[in-house]
Amino acid sequence: MLAAPVFAQQGEGTAPDAGWRLVGDIGAGVNVAPVPASAQSRQTSAIPYLNADYGPVFARIDTFGVKLLPVGAGSVELLTRVLSDGYTPRGNAPGVQRRQDSLPVGLGTLQVTAAGAFMLNVYHDAGKSGGNLADAMYAAEFDTGPLALYPQAGVEYRSSAYVRYFDGTPSSRPGAASSPFAALFAEMHLGGRWYVNANVRRSWLGKAIRNSPLVRRSTLDSGLLALSYRFD
């Protein structure tokens, strides 16, 4: 799971009445997104890179939604995420079946201030787990000309139903888990309207996740590299 580069649309398209025009970056990239458990699933995939607004509708890499109404330095948003968190456990352990991708639907807000960007999202998984998810994040910005850096820190919460579905076994029924994370998003201007975007992230898995017999790690690393064209 990747934290979005939350400053990309700062000052443009942040209110529901901002006008129907495309603002932001569109391109293609390679995403590395392993799951905590030992899995047979492919961890690296080619993806479209979308980080743009079209009126009140927006895309932030893996998060898509619509801005409902302005609040503070941002807006209340109706959200969904595209998470490739489904997998087939390695070895096909008895009683352990394939997990299907989650289908998160929820509400959130992104507040872009002079002190940085603050994000809080809450979701319900309309998929098989029936659990709840939440994430809170802070991001700063350091613009050095052709290279802009966005360090990020936050925490992800997964309810017991979500953790049980994705990391539980017939003999292990874990509870809820909170996993702190740190990430760095980098954006390099190549010239004209072309940019290279990269994101690396480390999550420290919550106790309920890392104690699962399916999980053989305490941290989870993910990353993204993309080439994009900027519309404004």
NORJOHU-V348611 format. One record per residue. N is the residue number from 0. PSI is psi as a letter, one per 30 degrees, with the letter a starting at -180 (* if undefined). D_CENTER is the distance of its C-alpha to the mean C-alpha in whole Angstrom. Layout:
N_PSI_D_CENTER / N_PSI_D_CENTER
//
This chain:
0_k_4 / 1_k_4 / 2_k_4 / 3_l_6 / 4_j_10 / 5_f_11 / 6_f_15 / 7_e_15 / 8_g_17 / 9_k_18 / 10_f_22 / 11_k_21 / 12_g_20 / 13_f_19 / 14_l_22 / 15_f_22 / 16_g_26 / 17_f_25 / 18_k_26 / 19_i_25 / 20_l_24 / 21_k_22 / 22_k_20 / 23_a_18 / 24_k_17 / 25_k_17 / 26_b_17 / 27_l_17 / 28_a_15 / 29_k_15 / 30_k_12 / 31_j_12 / 32_i_10 / 33_l_13 / 34_l_13 / 35_e_15 / 36_l_18 / 37_j_21 / 38_l_20 / 39_f_22 / 40_l_19 / 41_k_18 / 42_f_15 / 43_k_16 / 44_l_15 / 45_k_16 / 46_l_14 / 47_k_14 / 48_j_13 / 49_j_12 / 50_i_12 / 51_l_15 / 52_k_17 / 53_j_20 / 54_b_22 / 55_f_20 / 56_k_17 / 57_l_14 / 58_k_11 / 59_i_8 / 60_d_7 / 61_g_5 / 62_k_6 / 63_k_10 / 64_a_13 / 65_k_16 / 66_k_18 / 67_e_20 / 68_k_22 / 69_k_22 / 70_k_22 / 71_b_23 / 72_g_21 / 73_b_18 / 74_l_18 / 75_k_18 / 76_k_15 / 77_k_15 / 78_l_12 / 79_l_10 / 80_k_7 / 81_j_8 / 82_k_8 / 83_i_11 / 84_g_11 / 85_l_15 / 86_l_18 / 87_k_21 / 88_k_23 / 89_k_25 / 90_f_28 / 91_h_28 / 92_k_29 / 93_k_32 / 94_f_30 / 95_j_27 / 96_l_25 / 97_k_22 / 98_k_19 / 99_l_18 / 100_k_14 / 101_l_13 / 102_i_13 / 103_k_11 / 104_k_13 / 105_a_14 / 106_l_14 / 107_a_13 / 108_k_14 / 109_j_13 / 110_j_16 / 111_j_17 / 112_l_21 / 113_f_23 / 114_f_22 / 115_a_18 / 116_k_15 / 117_k_14 / 118_k_11 / 119_k_12 / 120_k_10 / 121_k_12 / 122_l_12 / 123_k_15 / 124_j_15 / 125_g_17 / 126_a_17 / 127_e_20 / 128_e_18 / 129_g_19 / 130_a_17 / 131_k_15 / 132_l_12 / 133_k_11 / 134_k_9 / 135_k_11 / 136_k_10 / 137_k_13 / 138_k_13 / 139_l_17 / 140_k_18 / 141_j_21 / 142_j_22 / 143_h_25 / 144_c_26 / 145_f_25 / 146_k_22 / 147_k_20 / 148_k_18 / 149_i_15 / 150_k_15 / 151_k_12 / 152_k_12 / 153_a_11 / 154_k_11 / 155_k_10 / 156_k_13 / 157_k_14 / 158_l_17 / 159_e_20 / 160_e_20 / 161_e_16 / 162_e_17 / 163_e_21 / 164_e_20 / 165_f_17 / 166_f_19 / 167_l_22 / 168_l_26 / 169_f_29 / 170_g_30 / 171_j_27 / 172_i_26 / 173_l_23 / 174_a_22 / 175_l_19 / 176_k_17 / 177_k_15 / 178_j_13 / 179_l_13 / 180_l_11 / 181_k_12 / 182_l_11 / 183_k_13 / 184_k_12 / 185_k_16 / 186_k_17 / 187_k_21 / 188_j_23 / 189_f_25 / 190_k_28 / 191_b_28 / 192_g_25 / 193_k_23 / 194_k_20 / 195_k_19 / 196_k_15 / 197_k_14 / 198_k_11 / 199_k_12 / 200_k_10 / 201_k_12 / 202_k_12 / 203_j_15 / 204_k_15 / 205_l_17 / 206_e_21 / 207_f_21 / 208_e_18 / 209_f_20 / 210_f_23 / 211_k_23 / 212_f_25 / 213_f_23 / 214_k_21 / 215_h_22 / 216_l_20 / 217_f_19 / 218_l_16 / 219_k_14 / 220_k_13 / 221_l_10 / 222_l_11 / 223_k_11 / 224_k_14 / 225_l_15 / 226_k_18 / 227_l_18 / 228_k_21 / 229_k_21 / 230_k_22 / 231_*_24
//
